[in-house]
Each structure stands twice: as C-alpha cells, then as structure tokens.
Amino acid sequence: RGCRPPGPGPTPEERLRVDILLWTLAAALVVVGVVGTVLPALPGTVLVFAGLLLGAWIDGFARVGGVTVAVLGVLTVLAWIVDYVAGVMGARRVNASRQALVGAMLGTLLGVFTGLWGLLFMPLAGAAIGEYLAIRDWARASHVGLSTWVGIMLGTAVKIAITFAMIGIFAVALLY
C-alpha cells in the first residue's frame, strides 16, 4: 500500500545523459579547483578532491576504489596544511610581526583583483608594509616581506604539485 510497483527504470540513453552531466560536473570541479590552487579565494585542492570523488562515485568506485580515494583525501589535507604553514614559516623564520602576516594576507586578497603580477607580488608588498607599520624600518620590512613572499610562493608551488599528483593518481586508477 502506497508503494509504486517496480517500473522498467531509466533507459540506457537516460543513464548516459546523467553520466555525461555528472562527468561534466566532476571535470568542472577539477578545473575550478586547479585555478583555485593559485587564487586564494577558492579552496582549490578541496574542489579538485570533490570532482575526483564525484568521478569515483559515478563509476561506483569500481576503478577508483576506496584506498585511492583515501590517498586523495590525505593529499588534500596535506595540501591545505602546506598552504597554511608555508607562508607562516617564511614569516616566522625572520620573526615577522603580526602586522606583516595581516599585510601579506590582505596583499594576497588584493592581488586577486589586480591580475597575475598583483597576485604574485601583492603579498610581498602587503607583508613589507605591515612590517614597516609595526617597526618603521624599511630594510627590515623589505627582508620580512621577501621572506614571507618566498614562503607563500614555495607553498603555492607545492600545493600545485600535490594537486596535479592527485589528478594523475585518479587518472591512472581510472584508466588502468
């Protein structure tokens, strides 16, 4: 009572359309995630992981199994940690002030709206200005800005490498 009798289910054409839609969504998440590994406003590796997880789910985890998904999850967490720690370690290495860290963060956010050069160099300028406001010494502020920037750039490079490793692991699992 109240239950529908079992029907024939979706046709193969309907299943194919749904699969194409889901694979398109998975690919879009991965592409936006790759962009997000460079743009600080997007959680890049998390979006890549979401797209890869969706891809594994579409296939019923038949080719990309639980172990592979777990490895991808660990790499996602590792990329997030590297992203957070790298800039802070660069700043702490030279005893940067709190204002330098805030300046680097603000510079990074402003850099998003100023193109590639802004994205690359606004964190340096922000950290240097923040440090200058804290101690009023341009030589020290420049050193702190550069050290913070190097940490951020190294962290971004590692995060990009991890992201492409995730995509490679998924592709190998899916295709072989």
Phi, psi and chi 1 to 4 in degrees:
 res  aa     phi    psi   chi1   chi2   chi3   chi4
   1 ARG       -  128.6 -165.0  161.2  104.2  126.0
   2 GLY    81.9   -6.0      -      -      -      -
   3 CYS   -98.0  142.1  -65.7      -      -      -
   4 ARG   -81.2  141.2  -68.9  178.2   46.6 -164.8
   5 PRO   -65.7  148.0   18.3  -23.9      -      -
   6 PRO   -60.0  133.5   13.2  -18.2      -      -
   7 GLY  -104.3 -176.2      -      -      -      -
   8 PRO   -71.3  -16.6   25.5  -31.8      -      -
   9 GLY    82.9  179.7      -      -      -      -
  10 PRO   -69.9  148.5   20.5  -26.6      -      -
  11 THR   -75.5  162.4   65.9      -      -      -
  12 PRO   -57.9  -35.1  -25.7   33.4      -      -
  13 GLU   -65.7  -40.3  -67.1   84.2   17.5      -
  14 GLU   -65.7  -42.5  -69.4  169.7  -27.3      -
  15 ARG   -62.3  -39.8  -80.6 -167.6  -62.5 -107.6
  16 LEU   -63.9  -42.7  179.2   62.1      -      -
  17 ARG   -61.3  -43.2  -86.8 -169.5 -124.9  120.5
  18 VAL   -64.6  -44.0  169.7      -      -      -
  19 ASP   -60.0  -43.5  -79.4   -6.2      -      -
  20 ILE   -62.3  -43.2  -70.9  170.7      -      -
  21 LEU   -61.8  -44.7  178.8   66.4      -      -
  22 LEU   -67.5  -41.2  -70.4  173.0      -      -
  23 TRP   -65.4  -34.8  -82.9  111.0      -      -
  24 THR   -65.0  -42.9  -58.4      -      -      -
  25 LEU   -63.0  -43.9  176.5   59.6      -      -
  26 ALA   -60.6  -45.3      -      -      -      -
  27 ALA   -64.3  -40.0      -      -      -      -
  28 ALA   -63.1  -42.0      -      -      -      -
  29 LEU   -60.8  -42.3  -75.8  168.2      -      -
  30 VAL   -65.6  -45.2  169.9      -      -      -
  31 VAL   -63.3  -47.0  168.1      -      -      -
  32 VAL   -63.0  -37.4  171.1      -      -      -
  33 GLY   -64.4  -41.0      -      -      -      -
  34 VAL   -61.9  -42.8  167.7      -      -      -
  35 VAL   -61.5  -39.4  170.9      -      -      -
  36 GLY   -68.0  -15.7      -      -      -      -
  37 THR   -68.9  -20.8   61.1      -      -      -
  38 VAL  -103.2  -37.7  178.5      -      -      -
  39 LEU   -85.8  123.3  -65.1  178.0      -      -
  40 PRO   -69.6  -14.6   23.4  -30.8      -      -
  41 ALA   -78.3  -13.9      -      -      -      -
  42 LEU  -114.9  139.0  -63.4  171.9      -      -
  43 PRO   -80.4   78.6   29.6  -33.7      -      -
  44 GLY   -52.3  -59.3      -      -      -      -
  45 THR   -67.9  -28.9   52.2      -      -      -
  46 VAL   -67.0  -41.3  172.2      -      -      -
  47 LEU   -66.9  -40.3  -69.2  172.6      -      -
  48 VAL   -60.4  -47.3  168.9      -      -      -
  49 PHE   -58.4  -43.2  177.2   73.7      -      -
  50 ALA   -60.3  -43.0      -      -      -      -
  51 GLY   -65.2  -40.9      -      -      -      -
  52 LEU   -69.2  -38.8  -59.9  178.2      -      -
  53 LEU   -62.5  -43.0  178.8   62.9      -      -
  54 LEU   -61.1  -42.4  177.6   58.2      -      -
  55 GLY   -61.0  -41.4      -      -      -      -
  56 ALA   -65.1  -40.4      -      -      -      -
  57 TRP   -65.7  -41.3  177.8   79.5      -      -
  58 ILE   -55.6  -39.0  -66.5  166.4      -      -
  59 ASP   -85.6    5.5 -168.4   41.0      -      -
  60 GLY    67.9   25.3      -      -      -      -
  61 PHE    57.5   23.5  -60.7   94.9      -      -
  62 ALA   -72.4  -46.0      -      -      -      -
  63 ARG   -98.9  -34.0  -68.1 -179.4  -80.5 -179.9
  64 VAL  -108.0   96.0 -179.3      -      -      -
  65 GLY   -85.7 -175.4      -      -      -      -
  66 GLY   -61.0  -38.6      -      -      -      -
  67 VAL   -64.8  -43.9  171.3      -      -      -
  68 THR   -63.5  -43.4  -57.7      -      -      -
  69 VAL   -62.1  -39.5  170.6      -      -      -
  70 ALA   -63.6  -42.7      -      -      -      -
  71 VAL   -61.3  -43.5  167.8      -      -      -
  72 LEU   -61.7  -38.4  -63.8  174.5      -      -
  73 GLY   -64.4  -41.9      -      -      -      -
  74 VAL   -64.0  -42.2  167.4      -      -      -
  75 LEU   -63.7  -35.3  -71.2  172.7      -      -
  76 THR   -63.0  -46.9  -59.7      -      -      -
  77 VAL   -63.9  -42.2  170.7      -      -      -
  78 LEU   -60.2  -43.1  179.8   63.3      -      -
  79 ALA   -63.3  -39.6      -      -      -      -
  80 TRP   -64.2  -42.8 -178.7   79.7      -      -
  81 ILE   -63.9  -46.2  -69.5  169.1      -      -
  82 VAL   -59.3  -43.6  164.1      -      -      -
  83 ASP   -59.7  -42.0 -170.2   33.9      -      -
  84 TYR   -73.6  -45.3  174.8   74.7      -      -
  85 VAL   -75.9  -34.6  169.3      -      -      -
  86 ALA   -59.3  -50.9      -      -      -      -
  87 GLY   -65.0  -40.8      -      -      -      -
  88 VAL   -64.3  -40.9  172.4      -      -      -
  89 MET   -65.8  -39.3  -75.0 -176.6   67.3      -
  90 GLY   -60.7  -41.1      -      -      -      -
  91 ALA   -72.4  -42.6      -      -      -      -
  92 ARG   -67.8  -30.5  -71.2 -133.7  171.2  128.8
  93 ARG   -57.4  -29.7 -172.2  171.9  163.0  -95.9
  94 VAL  -112.4   17.7  -68.3      -      -      -
  95 ASN    55.3   50.2  -65.9  -38.4      -      -
  96 ALA   -66.8  151.4      -      -      -      -
  97 SER   -79.0  167.2   66.6      -      -      -
  98 ARG   -61.2  -37.3  178.3  177.1  167.5   87.2
  99 GLN   -62.5  -34.5  -69.6   92.3  -37.2      -
 100 ALA   -65.6  -41.3      -      -      -      -
 101 LEU   -65.5  -42.8  -65.6  174.1      -      -
 102 VAL   -64.1  -41.5  170.2      -      -      -
 103 GLY   -61.6  -41.7      -      -      -      -
 104 ALA   -63.1  -42.0      -      -      -      -
 105 MET   -63.7  -46.6 -178.2 -174.1   69.5      -
 106 LEU   -64.7  -40.3  -68.6  174.6      -      -
 107 GLY   -60.9  -39.6      -      -      -      -
 108 THR   -63.8  -44.8  -59.4      -      -      -
 109 LEU   -65.1  -42.1  -67.9  175.2      -      -
 110 LEU   -66.5  -33.7  -72.0  173.9      -      -
 111 GLY   -60.4  -28.4      -      -      -      -
 112 VAL   -58.7  -34.8  170.4      -      -      -
 113 PHE   -93.6    2.8  -56.3  106.0      -      -
 114 THR  -119.8   17.2   57.3      -      -      -
 115 GLY    84.8 -174.0      -      -      -      -
 116 LEU   -60.2  -46.6  178.2   62.2      -      -
 117 TRP   -64.4  -39.0  -68.1  108.5      -      -
 118 GLY   -64.6  -40.9      -      -      -      -
 119 LEU   -63.8  -35.9 -167.8   58.3      -      -
 120 LEU   -76.8  -40.3  -71.8  174.8      -      -
 121 PHE  -110.6  -12.3  -65.0  108.6      -      -
 122 MET   -64.7  -34.1  -71.1  -64.3  -78.9      -
 123 PRO   -61.8  -38.7  -22.6   31.4      -      -
 124 LEU   -62.0  -50.0 -177.6  149.6      -      -
 125 ALA   -62.0  -42.1      -      -      -      -
 126 GLY   -62.8  -43.3      -      -      -      -
 127 ALA   -65.7  -42.1      -      -      -      -
 128 ALA   -65.1  -43.5      -      -      -      -
 129 ILE   -65.7  -42.8  -69.4  168.1      -      -
 130 GLY   -60.0  -43.9      -      -      -      -
 131 GLU   -66.7  -39.1 -172.8   69.0   14.0      -
 132 TYR   -62.3  -42.4  179.1   77.3      -      -
 133 LEU   -63.3  -28.5  -68.1  174.0      -      -
 134 ALA   -79.8  -38.9      -      -      -      -
 135 ILE  -124.8  -10.4   63.1  166.7      -      -
 136 ARG    59.1   40.7  -55.4  -78.3 -174.5 -150.0
 137 ASP  -133.6  106.9  178.0   -2.7      -      -
 138 TRP   -64.0  -37.3  -88.2  117.2      -      -
 139 ALA   -62.8  -47.8      -      -      -      -
 140 ARG   -65.9  -41.3  168.8  120.5  175.6   91.7
 141 ALA   -61.7  -39.8      -      -      -      -
 142 SER   -64.8  -42.9  -61.2      -      -      -
 143 HIS   -63.0  -45.0 -178.0   66.3      -      -
 144 VAL   -64.2  -43.9  165.4      -      -      -
 145 GLY   -59.0  -45.2      -      -      -      -
 146 LEU   -65.9  -43.9 -175.9   61.2      -      -
 147 SER   -64.5  -41.8  -65.7      -      -      -
 148 THR   -63.6  -43.8  -56.3      -      -      -
 149 TRP   -62.5  -43.2  178.3   78.0      -      -
 150 VAL   -60.8  -42.8  166.5      -      -      -
 151 GLY   -60.9  -44.3      -      -      -      -
 152 ILE   -64.0  -44.4  -69.0  169.3      -      -
 153 MET   -65.9  -40.7  -68.8  -59.6  115.7      -
 154 LEU   -64.5  -41.9  -73.1  174.0      -      -
 155 GLY   -61.8  -41.2      -      -      -      -
 156 THR   -64.5  -42.4  -60.1      -      -      -
 157 ALA   -61.9  -42.8      -      -      -      -
 158 VAL   -66.2  -40.3  169.5      -      -      -
 159 LYS   -63.4  -40.3 -174.0  170.1   61.7  165.2
 160 ILE   -64.2  -43.0  -69.8  168.7      -      -
 161 ALA   -62.1  -43.2      -      -      -      -
 162 ILE   -63.2  -41.6  -69.1  171.8      -      -
 163 THR   -60.3  -46.5  -61.1      -      -      -
 164 PHE   -71.1  -29.3  -78.4  104.2      -      -
 165 ALA   -64.3  -40.9      -      -      -      -
 166 MET   -59.9  -46.2  -70.0  169.0   61.2      -
 167 ILE   -63.6  -40.7  -65.5  167.8      -      -
 168 GLY   -64.1  -43.3      -      -      -      -
 169 ILE   -61.1  -44.1  -70.3  167.5      -      -
 170 PHE   -62.1  -46.6  178.4   85.5      -      -
 171 ALA   -61.2  -43.5      -      -      -      -
 172 VAL   -63.2  -43.9  166.9      -      -      -
 173 ALA   -64.6  -39.0      -      -      -      -
 174 LEU   -72.1  -39.2 -175.2   66.9      -      -
 175 LEU   -91.3  -22.3  -60.3  173.8      -      -
 176 TYR  -120.4      -  -61.6  103.6      -      -
